[in-house]
Amino acid sequence: MKYSLLIALFALLISCKKESSNIWVSYTMTQCADPWQNSPDYAKDKEGTLKKYLEAKNIEVLDLNIKLDSVCAKSVQCAACTCSSCLVASVLIREHDLNAIEQLKFKRK
């Protein structure tokens, strides 16, 4: 009986694969130079458009939010396409997607 319990426990332990860690990354969005901003849905669904873009790049999005950086908004006076919009996208991803998302200029928080 003891042995069957030990064998069952051992089997359970080796069958569990290690889960990848989740990490937050962020990106300060531009006025109009980010590739996902070309979508016709961008104006009405920024988060959904960004999520679709990242998933098309094979990056699993676990959570995503876009918020206005109020400090930036009070100080930035640039309207060029490549200037900051003061919107910061925060994305929760699997650690194994970090290299791919860093190629898109996202930074680990």
N, C-alpha and C positions, 0 to 999 in steps of 0.2 A: 504494500500500500504506500509506504513512504517513497519507494522508488518511482512508482507511477506518478505520484504528486511532483516529485523532483523533475522527472522527465517532462511532464506537462508544463511546469514552470519554465524549464530551460527552453522548450520548444516555443513558448510564448515570447520569451526574451529575444531569441534569435530571429523570430518572425517579424518583430517590430523593427521597421526601418527608421533610421534617424530622420526626423522632420527637419526641413530647412528652416533656418531662422527668418523671421520677418523683420524688415528694416524700413524706416521712413527715409525718403529722399525729397528734395524740394527743387523748385525751379522758379526763378523770377521771370515772369512772362514779358514779352515785348509788346509794343503798341500793335504791330501787325506782321512781324517777321517770323513767327513760329509756324512750322509746317502744318500743324493741325488747324491753324486759323483759316486755311483755305477752304475748309468745309462750309457748305451753305448753312449747316445747322449750328455753326459756332456761336453766332450772336445770341441765340436763344438757349443753347445748351453747352456751355463751355466745358463743364466736367465730363459730360457724355462724349463730346467730341474728342477730348484729350484721352479718355479711356479707350475709345475705339482706335485711336492712332497708336497708342502704346500696345494694345493687344494685337494690332496688325504687325507690330514689330516683335511679336512673340514674347511680350513682357506681361506677366500675369498681374493684374491690378487687384489688390485685396481691398483697398480703400483709397479714396481720393477726395480732396477738397481744395477749393480755390478761395483764397481770402485776400482782401485788400490790406496791404501793408500801410497803415495810416501814417507812419513816420515818413515813408517814402512819398506818399501822396501829397504831403505838405511841402516837400522839398524839391521834387522833380519838376522841372520846367521844360521838358523836352517832348516834342510831339513827333519826332522822326520815327519811322517804322521800326528801327532797331533799338529805340530807347525803351526803357522800362515802362510797363503799364502800371506798375506797383501791385499787380496781382501776383500772388505767390501760390503755385500749385504744390501741394504736399501729397505724396503718393506712397502708399504702403505696398511694398513688393516682397517677393521671396529673395533671400540673399543671393541665390544663384542667378538672379536677373540683374544684379548690381552692375556688372561690367557693361551689359547692353544698354542700360538706362544712363550710365555715365557717358557713353558715347553720344548721347542726345543732350549732354550738358546739364543733366540733373546732378545734384550734389547730395551726398549722404548727410543727414542731419546729425 
